[in-house]
Amino acid sequence: MSNPPLPPQQPGAPQPGPQQPYPQQPSGRRSLPPSPFGLPGLPPARSRKGLWIVVGIVAGVLLLVIVGVLLLVNLVGGSTRQAGDLADTFTKLVIAGDTDKAYNDYMDPSLKEQLSPEEFASGVKSLQLDPSCTTAYDDLKVSTQNDNNIADVAGLIKCQGKDIEMVYRFAGKDELKLVTIKLRPKA
């Protein structure tokens, strides 16, 4: 077989001959083969699927930790706030001399069996509290025992010329009621 004749060459056109696989750069380095879209060829991108899985797992764990901490803070903070509010409202009733409301609304039936309304009113009256008295809580602890919420409150009722020591314990499942009370002049 013979080779077909070559078409006539124009001046300045490359001459046929051995071809180099890639065109030469002016610096003498070879460039990447051209891509079908005219851009230099790029190596295929590496898959980052594993990286995204790890990032997703870490983000999920962090989210669960944050939600758990927020729930714990709200539950403990909410119970502490509720116990403080109960103690404060009860003490304000005692200071105001409204012993019937304090007795009926805040005392647990087990405490009512040990302390009659008359004994409670007499004990509060003996303290000689007046509207100038204020409360100062030293200790407020909230806990749960056997599905029963417990709040221990301790502090002082400060009046002009005297301080009254107060110690309360509220307990209950749904609603906290006073189960222990101690009100006595501080020695």
MOCOR-V573910 format. One record per helix or strand of 3 or more residues. SS is the DSSP state (H for helix, E for strand). FROM is the first residue (numbers start at 1). TO is the last residue. If there is no record, write none. Layout:
BEGIN
SS & FROM & TO
SS & FROM & TO
END
This chain:
BEGIN
H & 49 & 96
H & 99 & 106
H & 109 & 114
H & 117 & 126
E & 134 & 145
E & 148 & 159
E & 162 & 172
E & 177 & 185
END
